[in-house]
Amino acid sequence: MKPKILLLATFVVLLFLCQSLEAQSEKNISCNTTEKIYSVADKMLYLEDTTSQFISNPKQVLDLQSNFVSNNGNVLNFANTQSAFWFRFEVERKIDEKIYLEINNPMLDSILLFEKIENELKLLGESGAAFDFQKREVQYTEPNFLLPLLENEKKTFYLYIKSNFPTQTTVTIGTAKKLFEEQHPFDVAIGIYIGIMLVMGFYNLFVLFSIRDRLYLYYVVYVFGICLVYTMFKGYSFEFLWANTANINYYVPPISSLVVFFMLLFARRFLELPKNAPRLDKIIFVLLFLNAVSIIIGVLGIYGLSAILGQLAVILMAVYLLATTIYLLVKGYKPARFFLIAWFAYLVGLIIFILQLNAAIPHNWFTNNAILAGSALEVMLLSLALADRINVYKKQKDKAQKEILKKTLENENLIKEQNKVLETKVQEATEDLKVTNEELLSTNEELNSINEELIATVETVKKQHKVIEDANRNITDSLRYAQTIQDAILPFEERMSLHLHEYFTFYRPKDIVSGDFYWLTDLKGKIFLAVADCTGHGVPGAFMSMIGSAALDALVDRNELEEPDKILEELHITIQKALKQQNTTNDDGMDIGLCIMEYLDDGKCKIRFSGAKRPLYYFQKSTQQIHEIRGTRQSIGGYSKKARIDFEVNELILEKGDSFYLCSDGYADQNDLTDRKFGSHYLKKMLQEIAILPMKEQGRIVKENFDEHKGNQPQRDDVAIIGVRIV
């Protein structure tokens, strides 16, 4: 109960202090002495401009005098809002020195001061975080304006304020000397604060370079980052670091969230949450995500929402870390002591600052700067926490070393005892070895005899291996010569280029010679092109490919058949006769795709296609789509009791730039290391992706994709693919 009572009493005292400080504010706007600073806010009337429409024509504000309402209190506090505000006030100068208007919030974006002259508003000056510091008329940390008043003169002024961040500030009037004197103590305080932060930061940076622990990296980034954020809040960074780059001021919310992000990483590693509190550790990722969202939103330019999310994330982080350290301290984790005290101090200052920022408590010097004291105290205590953590680890290390030494002594005694036992056993083993040595000599003689027999056997095996090698070489040489013969029946490169112009071929036998072949001829101005997949591969497939190629030459070149379906039907009859399949069980044959190209007068190309279990793929440049024409579901050759059906004829017109493809089934049937086939679906998808490319490039990709898919697996079947572009 005592900690709860202490915490409650602390907040009651702080709130009382806030109220008492508020009650001391001066509310006289008539400047009749140089020894005072006058509060203006409680004498102001204000008009809320929800759409910021009046700034383009300020004269409209003069027509809305009845809409102005009184401001309550000596603070202009509208918390988080996207509205702009117009403030009207009168000032009378009764002293002989110049007086200045000071707005005590450097983070307000746009602050414009107008003087009412008859029925017009004259712009006197611009200031705020959205305007470069070097362009200010009064080079001062807080936005200041010289009021153009003569002695004993009274004027009406209008103040325009618009900000992406909380619209909250005090407004004071006084001489330059008095305003400087009022600000000087805070300049000293902020200097002390920066000094503390830099000392803590550089000290731990030195430690980081010495021990290379990421924990110190997170801490150093946090210390320098929090120092930067608070000096941005107070306007010092703008004045001394980027006076000519006002846009940086808008990034206070994402920078603040980034600092919180690193503090969460520091806390997680310092408190060893994954080991000491795994359930609480999961919550920290929610907080990291919330800060990441705030950072992204801020970078995208949604500064107001980023500021609100950042404030929420900071409060949740402070409460979470406070509760977590209490939990760990109860569990006996001693390094959490200083961490708990640090976060209690920071949480008190943080809550006071955010409450006054959102108009929940009065705005005064104490509430506006409580977070600086809390932050400095927190950083010093966290540095002590790091030192205390090192001491804890040192004690644990000393304890572990003592235990290791104790174990070492015990092991030494055990080793001595074991050595005595081993000496006895060695003596016994030596006696046994004397007997065993005689047995080994006898066994060695037997092994020598066996070794001589093995040498004779090896010589015999070598001779047999030589015979097999010679036979294998003769067979391979024969296959190489057969490959030369088979290559001779394929169309020559010159003939392919003459008739097809732009094309590619991918032809890869499985076993030197192939059962796949491609065929080309011309007749009466028409081009005949086919890709066939014969039964089997190797030598049997090669014989079938030669029969098929010769039969096609005879049917087209000599018999002058011009219809693709008739050619396939006659090819079937020829194969059956050549292999005597009507009277035998021979079932060899082939699958084939055959097309006849005829260029028309308008430059287009008419394609007539028939297929025996093989398709035609064609790509239309106009639609950027690839299509498939399936072949008839019956093969060429072989004997079957089923009645044969007529081969289908498909006709299409292709334009310049269109392309078509013929192939065997070897590419689609090739398996990879997981025994997964390439497949017809992915073959068609691949052709869709590359069809727009030049044909040589297509051929290169087809080859590379095949090799990549096959990997170290053996080739399953012969492969043949031809692609042709209409030119």
Buried (B, 14 or more C-beta within 10 A) or exposed (E): EEEEEEEEEEEEEBBEBBEEBBEEBEEBBBBEEEEBBBBBBBBBBBBBBEEBEBBEEBEBBBEEEEEBEEBEBBBBBBEBBEBBBBBBBBBEBBBEEEBBBBBBBBBBBBBBBBBBEEEEBEEBBBBBBBBEBEEBEBEBBBBBBBBBBEEEEEBEBBBBBBBBBBBBBBBBBBBBEBBEEBBEEBEEBBEEBBEBBEBBBEBBBEBBEEEEBEBBBBBBBBBBBBBBBBBBBBBBBBBEEBBEEBEBBBBBBBBBBBBBBBBBBBBBBBBBBEEBBEEBBEBBEEBBEBBBBBBEBBEEEBBBBBBBBBBBBBBBBBBBBBBBBBBBBEEEBEBBBBBBBBBBBBBBBBBBBBBBBBBEBBBBBBBBBBBBBBBBBBBBBBBBBBEBBBEBEEEEEEEEEEEEEEEEEEEEEEEEEEEEEEEEEEEEEEEEEEEEEEEEEEEEEEEEEEEEEEEEEEEEEEEEEEEEEEEEEEEEEEBEEBBEEBBEBBBEEEEBEEBBEBBBBBBBBBBBBBBBBBBBBBEEEBBBBBBBBBBBBBBBBBBBBBBBBBBBBBBBEEEEBBBBBBBBBBBBEBBBEBBEBEEEEBEBBBBBBBBBBBBEEEEBBBBBBBBBBBBBBBBBBEEEEBBEBEBBEBBBBBBEEEEEEEBBBBEBEBEEBBBBBBBBBBBBBBBBEEEEBBBBEBBBEBBBEBBEEEBEEBBBBBBEBBEEBBEEEEBBBBBBBBBBBBB
